[in-house]
Amino acid sequence: MSQTQSLQSNTSESKPVQYSKTYHFPVQIYYEDTDFSGVVYHPNFLKYFERAREHVIGANELAKLWDEHDLGFAVYRSDMLCHDGVEFADIIDIRTKFYFESKYRTVWLQEIWRPNGKKPAVTAQIEMICMNKKRQLSPMPAQLIDRLGEAFSEAVIF
């Protein structure tokens, strides 16, 4: 069983999962991202994944969601595996795809690929929930679901 298959089985055993297209987000690794040995300090991977998700949703869309609907996203669960080191001066490719678990939750499958990598250096599954400013679980607005739904080959149905 592959890592992706094992991660999938943790969240949705009863319904088939429909993934979005895969998004690519390049990240330059700077010296400040690394430890004394020139290898990326592992918490930085979470920052790179966050930037890639923001790139998919859009900063303006996230600001509008907060300003007009009093809604935002929070990490509910995160599983990350480091398979290989990422080093100073690499330009990595963050590969991101997601699916809707419900109108409240999205699940993001993300991978970090080094230049000319034969396998991902880091893999993660991040579950995001939509919450209001009072930190209560809230459904995503239909407009956001429709916009993110454009990344799928078939209509998204809850």
C-alpha positions in Angstrom: 0.0 0.0 0.0 1.4 3.4 -0.9 1.7 6.3 1.5 -1.1 8.2 -0.3 -3.4 5.1 -0.1 -2.7 4.7 3.6 -3.4 8.3 4.3 -6.6 8.2 2.3 -8.0 5.2 4.3 -7.6 7.2 7.5 -10.3 9.7 6.6 -12.8 8.3 4.3 -13.5 4.6 4.2 -17.1 4.6 3.0 -17.3 7.0 0.1 -15.1 7.3 -2.9 -12.7 10.3 -2.8 -12.7 12.7 -5.7 -9.4 14.7 -5.9 -8.8 18.1 -7.4 -6.3 18.6 -10.1 -2.7 18.8 -8.8 -1.3 22.3 -8.2 2.4 23.1 -8.3 4.1 25.8 -6.1 7.8 26.4 -6.3 9.8 27.3 -3.1 13.4 28.4 -3.0 15.2 27.0 0.0 17.3 29.7 1.8 20.0 29.3 4.3 17.7 30.6 7.0 15.4 27.7 6.4 18.0 25.2 7.3 19.7 23.9 10.4 23.5 23.9 11.0 23.9 21.0 8.4 22.2 22.8 5.5 19.1 20.6 5.7 15.6 22.2 6.1 14.4 22.4 9.6 11.3 20.2 9.6 8.7 22.7 11.0 9.4 24.8 7.8 7.7 22.1 5.7 4.4 23.0 7.4 4.9 26.7 6.4 5.6 25.6 2.8 2.5 23.5 2.7 0.5 26.5 4.2 1.8 28.8 1.4 0.8 26.2 -1.2 -2.7 25.9 0.1 -3.0 29.7 0.2 -1.9 29.8 -3.4 -4.7 27.3 -4.4 -7.4 29.2 -2.5 -6.1 32.7 -3.2 -5.0 35.4 -0.7 -7.8 37.7 -1.8 -10.4 34.9 -1.5 -9.2 34.2 2.1 -9.3 37.9 3.0 -12.8 38.2 1.5 -13.9 35.1 3.4 -12.8 36.7 6.7 -13.9 40.3 6.0 -17.3 39.5 4.4 -18.3 36.2 5.9 -16.4 36.2 9.3 -15.0 32.8 8.2 -11.5 31.3 8.1 -9.8 27.9 8.1 -8.0 26.1 10.9 -5.8 23.0 10.8 -7.8 20.1 12.4 -5.3 17.4 11.8 -1.9 17.1 10.3 0.1 13.9 9.4 3.6 14.5 7.9 6.3 12.1 6.9 9.8 13.1 6.0 11.3 10.6 3.6 14.4 12.6 2.5 16.2 15.8 3.4 15.7 19.0 1.5 18.8 21.2 1.3 19.9 24.8 1.1 19.6 26.1 -2.5 17.1 23.5 -3.6 14.1 24.9 -5.5 11.4 22.4 -4.5 8.0 21.7 -6.0 5.1 21.6 -3.6 2.4 19.4 -5.2 -1.0 19.9 -3.8 -4.4 18.3 -4.4 -7.4 18.3 -2.2 -10.9 17.0 -1.7 -14.0 18.0 0.1 -14.7 15.8 3.1 -17.9 17.8 3.7 -19.2 21.4 3.5 -17.1 22.0 6.7 -13.9 20.2 5.9 -11.3 19.9 3.2 -8.5 17.4 3.1 -5.2 18.3 1.5 -2.6 15.8 0.2 0.7 17.6 -0.3 4.1 16.5 -1.4 7.5 18.1 -1.5 9.6 17.1 -4.5 13.3 17.9 -4.8 14.8 18.7 -8.3 15.1 15.5 -10.2 13.6 13.5 -7.3 12.4 10.0 -7.9 10.0 10.1 -5.0 8.6 12.8 -2.7 11.0 14.1 0.0 8.0 14.9 2.3 4.4 13.9 2.3 1.5 15.3 4.3 -2.2 15.0 4.7 -3.7 18.2 6.3 -7.3 18.4 7.3 -8.8 21.9 7.4 -12.0 23.0 8.9 -14.0 26.2 8.3 -14.7 28.2 11.4 -16.4 31.5 12.2 -14.8 34.3 14.2 -16.3 32.8 17.4 -14.3 29.6 16.5 -17.4 27.6 15.8 -17.6 25.1 13.0 -19.3 26.7 10.0 -20.1 25.6 6.5 -18.0 27.0 3.6 -20.0 29.5 1.6 -21.4 28.2 -1.7 -19.4 30.7 -3.7 -16.1 29.3 -2.3 -17.2 25.7 -2.8 -18.1 26.6 -6.4 -14.8 28.3 -7.0 -12.7 25.5 -5.6 -15.0 23.1 -7.3 -13.6 24.3 -10.6 -10.5 22.2 -9.9 -12.5 19.0 -10.3 -13.4 17.1 -13.4 -16.8 16.3 -12.1 -19.3 18.4 -10.0 -18.7 18.3 -6.2 -21.8 17.0 -4.4 -22.3 16.7 -0.6 
